[in-house]
């Protein structure tokens, strides 16, 4: 009977050892899967971060192009206003000159 008990104890110890190994292997496999998942997550994060950075760069480039266009348009408007202002000033000076001539003609000679 002691022999049977020893065999059962050995068998139970063997099964326990086998279950422990399988459990340890499953835990290690699970840890590696979690690690792989973390690596995939990190990779996706950085890929998305790079895509976001590229999108932001493109948005900044388009914004700068838009600002350059606005500056160009404003410069053209400023030049046109400057020309019109200069023409108006020339017209004003011409009118003063014409007025001076009219006054001189109406007074006649003062001798």
C-alpha positions in Angstrom: 0.0 0.0 0.0 2.9 2.3 0.7 4.1 1.6 -2.8 0.8 2.7 -4.3 0.8 5.8 -2.2 4.3 6.7 -3.2 3.4 6.1 -6.9 0.3 8.3 -6.6 2.4 10.9 -4.8 5.0 10.8 -7.6 2.3 10.9 -10.3 0.7 13.9 -8.5 4.1 15.6 -8.2 4.7 14.9 -11.9 1.3 16.3 -12.9 1.8 19.3 -10.6 5.3 19.9 -12.1 3.8 19.6 -15.6 0.9 22.0 -14.7 3.4 24.4 -13.2 5.6 24.3 -16.3 2.5 24.8 -18.6 1.3 27.6 -16.4 4.7 29.3 -16.4 4.9 28.8 -20.2 1.5 30.3 -20.6 2.4 33.3 -18.3 5.6 33.8 -20.3 3.8 33.6 -23.6 1.2 36.0 -22.4 3.9 38.4 -21.2 5.5 38.2 -24.7 2.1 38.9 -26.3 1.6 41.9 -24.0 5.0 43.1 -24.9 4.3 42.7 -28.6 1.1 44.6 -28.1 2.9 47.3 -26.4 5.4 47.5 -29.2 2.6 47.7 -31.8 0.9 50.3 -29.7 4.1 52.3 -29.5 4.7 52.0 -33.2 1.1 53.1 -34.0 1.5 56.0 -31.6 4.7 57.2 -33.3 3.3 56.6 -36.8 0.2 58.6 -35.9 2.4 61.2 -34.3 4.5 61.4 -37.5 1.4 61.6 -39.6 0.0 64.3 -37.4 3.3 66.2 -37.6 3.3 65.9 -41.4 -0.4 67.1 -41.5 0.5 70.0 -39.3 3.5 70.8 -41.5 1.3 70.8 -44.6 -1.3 73.0 -42.9 1.5 75.5 -41.9 2.8 75.5 -45.5 -0.7 76.2 -46.9 -1.2 78.9 -44.3 2.1 80.6 -45.2 1.1 80.4 -48.9 -2.2 82.0 -48.0 -0.5 84.7 -46.0 2.0 85.4 -48.9 -1.0 85.8 -51.2 -2.7 88.2 -48.8 0.5 90.3 -48.4 0.9 90.4 -52.2 -2.7 91.6 -52.6 -2.3 94.2 -49.9 0.9 95.5 -51.4 -0.9 95.9 -54.8 -3.8 97.7 -53.1 -1.3 100.0 -51.2 0.5 100.8 -54.5 -2.7 101.6 -56.2 -3.9 103.8 -53.3 -0.5 105.5 -53.3 -0.7 106.2 -57.1 -4.3 107.5 -56.7 -3.2 109.7 -53.7 -0.3 111.1 -55.7 -2.5 111.8 -58.7 -5.0 113.5 -56.4 -2.2 115.6 -54.9 -0.9 116.5 -58.4 -4.4 117.5 -59.4 -4.7 119.7 -56.3 -1.4 121.4 -57.1 -2.5 121.9 -60.7 -5.7 123.4 -59.5 -3.8 125.8 -57.3 -1.6 126.7 -60.2 -4.6 127.3 -62.4 -6.3 129.3 -59.7 -3.1 131.5 -59.4 -3.1 132.1 -63.1 -6.8 133.0 -63.1 -6.3 135.5 -60.3 -3.3 137.0 -62.0 -5.2 137.3 -65.3 -8.2 139.0 -63.7 -6.2 141.6 -61.8 -4.5 142.8 -64.9 -1.2 144.7 -64.8 -0.6 146.8 -61.8 1.6 149.5 -63.2 
